[in-house]
Amino acid sequence: MHRQHLFPLINKYQVKPDVKKGWIVIKNGNKQPYKRFGIKKNAIKRAKEVAKVNLPGTVDIYKLDGTLQASKSYSIKIVPE
């Protein structure tokens, strides 16, 4: 018997500094990066693009010291008929 989720799973993307000098986007806490970027701005842009497509989603952006800088959520908007 399949168990259905009452709420959809949230896709979580994290933008973190990389030890190899750059920034990585990590999806759902995976150990391997989803994508690697040289510039933080580009990593944030890509993480937001992917989160908007894979709703519901969140993007957590971290500073170089590893502390959370910002968080943004994207959800499915229901438009009344």
Backbone as CSV, one residue per row, in Angstrom:
resi,resn,N_x,N_y,N_z,CA_x,CA_y,CA_z,C_x,C_y,C_z
1,MET,0.838,-1.174,0.000,0.000,0.000,0.000,0.885,1.240,0.000
2,HIS,0.617,2.160,-0.899,1.397,3.390,-0.990,0.876,4.404,0.007
3,ARG,1.781,5.068,0.641,1.407,6.117,1.580,1.527,7.459,0.874
4,GLN,0.454,8.222,0.866,0.473,9.523,0.220,0.842,10.582,1.238
5,HIS,1.590,11.569,0.787,1.959,12.685,1.642,0.818,13.697,1.669
6,LEU,0.495,14.175,2.860,-0.532,15.204,2.968,-0.009,16.540,2.470
7,PHE,1.277,16.748,2.641,1.899,17.986,2.201,3.032,17.632,1.246
8,PRO,3.208,18.429,0.191,4.302,18.124,-0.741,5.660,18.321,-0.067
9,LEU,6.625,17.542,-0.505,7.982,17.694,0.008,8.558,19.017,-0.475
10,ILE,9.314,19.672,0.376,9.926,20.948,0.015,11.328,20.685,-0.517
11,ASN,11.622,21.238,-1.676,12.955,21.155,-2.246,13.791,22.271,-1.636
12,LYS,14.883,21.892,-0.987,15.719,22.870,-0.303,17.055,22.994,-1.024
13,TYR,17.403,24.228,-1.383,18.668,24.517,-2.056,19.489,25.424,-1.156
14,GLN,20.752,25.088,-0.969,21.635,25.881,-0.119,22.791,26.408,-0.956
15,VAL,23.101,27.700,-0.782,24.255,28.321,-1.433,25.308,28.487,-0.354
16,LYS,26.424,27.749,-0.495,27.475,27.733,0.533,28.838,27.971,-0.090
17,PRO,29.754,28.494,0.730,31.132,28.622,0.231,31.738,27.236,0.050
18,ASP,32.596,27.118,-0.952,33.228,25.841,-1.269,34.698,25.882,-0.896
19,VAL,35.204,24.774,-0.402,36.626,24.706,-0.028,37.537,24.855,-1.244
20,LYS,37.017,24.609,-2.418,37.803,24.730,-3.646,37.695,26.124,-4.245
21,LYS,37.423,27.124,-3.414,37.339,28.530,-3.820,36.201,28.754,-4.808
22,GLY,35.095,29.067,-4.287,33.919,29.337,-5.086,32.681,29.131,-4.235
23,TRP,31.578,28.916,-4.883,30.301,28.739,-4.206,29.597,27.536,-4.805
24,ILE,28.932,26.769,-3.955,28.206,25.597,-4.432,26.728,25.724,-4.075
25,VAL,25.906,25.093,-4.910,24.483,24.959,-4.631,24.264,23.501,-4.276
26,ILE,23.706,23.263,-3.097,23.446,21.912,-2.612,21.941,21.717,-2.538
27,LYS,21.449,20.603,-3.061,20.014,20.308,-3.029,19.709,19.300,-1.925
28,ASN,18.739,19.633,-1.087,18.213,18.747,-0.052,19.293,18.118,0.826
29,GLY,20.336,18.872,1.141,21.363,18.405,2.063,22.300,17.342,1.519
30,ASN,22.335,17.138,0.216,23.230,16.143,-0.375,24.689,16.498,-0.079
31,LYS,25.548,15.496,-0.119,26.971,15.749,0.101,27.632,16.298,-1.156
32,GLN,27.181,15.858,-2.317,27.721,16.337,-3.585,26.980,17.595,-4.008
33,PRO,27.689,18.616,-4.483,27.017,19.838,-4.916,26.156,19.612,-6.154
34,TYR,25.055,20.317,-6.204,24.186,20.322,-7.385,24.918,21.040,-8.516
35,LYS,25.584,22.131,-8.170,26.322,22.921,-9.157,27.373,23.754,-8.430
36,ARG,28.479,24.087,-9.107,29.562,24.886,-8.534,29.727,26.173,-9.335
37,PHE,29.955,27.288,-8.641,30.085,28.593,-9.283,31.294,29.326,-8.731
38,GLY,31.879,30.184,-9.540,32.993,30.999,-9.090,32.536,32.257,-8.366
39,ILE,31.328,32.698,-8.672,30.810,33.942,-8.103,29.524,33.651,-7.334
40,LYS,29.427,34.182,-6.116,28.275,33.937,-5.243,26.973,34.392,-5.901
41,LYS,26.988,35.546,-6.550,25.788,36.098,-7.197,25.204,35.111,-8.213
42,ASN,26.067,34.440,-8.970,25.614,33.467,-9.963,25.024,32.220,-9.296
43,ALA,25.610,31.811,-8.179,25.094,30.657,-7.441,23.706,30.957,-6.884
44,ILE,23.527,32.155,-6.340,22.226,32.552,-5.790,21.180,32.598,-6.906
45,LYS,21.542,33.176,-8.031,20.618,33.282,-9.162,20.149,31.904,-9.612
46,ARG,21.074,30.968,-9.753,20.721,29.613,-10.213,19.879,28.874,-9.178
47,ALA,20.221,29.007,-7.906,19.449,28.340,-6.856,18.009,28.844,-6.849
48,LYS,17.818,30.143,-7.021,16.466,30.713,-7.055,15.697,30.228,-8.278
49,GLU,16.363,30.161,-9.434,15.710,29.677,-10.654,15.207,28.253,-10.471
50,VAL,16.055,27.396,-9.924,15.690,25.987,-9.747,14.586,25.843,-8.700
51,ALA,14.653,26.601,-7.621,13.636,26.527,-6.572,12.272,26.964,-7.090
52,LYS,12.246,27.970,-7.976,10.973,28.449,-8.528,10.333,27.416,-9.441
53,VAL,11.145,26.598,-10.090,10.631,25.562,-10.990,10.161,24.346,-10.193
54,ASN,10.851,24.013,-9.133,10.558,22.826,-8.327,9.821,23.218,-7.048
55,LEU,8.604,23.700,-7.215,7.817,24.171,-6.069,7.253,23.016,-5.268
56,PRO,7.043,23.178,-3.976,7.543,24.284,-3.167,9.039,24.140,-2.923
57,GLY,9.709,25.269,-2.754,11.155,25.232,-2.564,11.652,26.368,-1.701
58,THR,12.827,26.179,-1.142,13.475,27.230,-0.363,14.924,27.358,-0.808
59,VAL,15.455,28.565,-0.628,16.864,28.820,-0.906,17.461,29.423,0.363
60,ASP,18.476,28.771,0.913,19.217,29.288,2.066,20.578,29.745,1.575
61,ILE,20.940,30.981,1.881,22.205,31.559,1.431,23.099,31.757,2.651
62,TYR,24.315,31.247,2.568,25.251,31.312,3.686,26.385,32.291,3.401
63,LYS,26.969,32.823,4.464,28.134,33.706,4.365,29.398,32.853,4.306
64,LEU,30.518,33.503,4.075,31.802,32.786,4.040,32.112,32.087,5.361
65,ASP,31.673,32.661,6.475,31.964,32.052,7.774,31.019,30.899,8.120
66,GLY,30.068,30.582,7.215,29.170,29.452,7.423,27.854,29.792,8.106
67,THR,27.663,31.049,8.490,26.406,31.432,9.128,25.368,31.774,8.057
68,LEU,24.104,31.581,8.415,23.014,31.841,7.481,22.876,33.342,7.227
69,GLN,22.873,33.726,5.972,22.740,35.130,5.581,21.282,35.475,5.283
70,ALA,20.601,34.618,4.510,19.215,34.886,4.120,18.529,33.588,3.726
71,SER,17.201,33.602,3.769,16.407,32.457,3.367,15.190,32.961,2.603
72,LYS,14.855,32.287,1.517,13.718,32.689,0.690,12.908,31.445,0.343
73,SER,11.589,31.528,0.513,10.698,30.408,0.193,9.880,30.715,-1.053
74,TYR,9.653,29.684,-1.831,8.813,29.781,-3.018,7.736,28.714,-2.889
75,SER,6.469,29.112,-3.039,5.387,28.158,-2.879,4.434,28.217,-4.066
76,ILE,3.583,27.224,-4.118,2.581,27.154,-5.163,1.480,28.147,-4.813
77,LYS,1.172,29.007,-5.758,0.114,29.994,-5.529,-1.173,29.487,-6.167
78,ILE,-2.220,29.446,-5.377,-3.525,28.997,-5.875,-4.342,30.238,-6.210
79,VAL,-4.739,30.324,-7.457,-5.514,31.461,-7.930,-6.991,31.068,-7.927
80,PRO,-7.838,31.820,-7.216,-9.257,31.477,-7.213,-9.862,31.649,-8.599
81,GLU,-10.816,30.806,-8.902,-11.460,30.851,-10.233,-12.483,31.957,-10.283
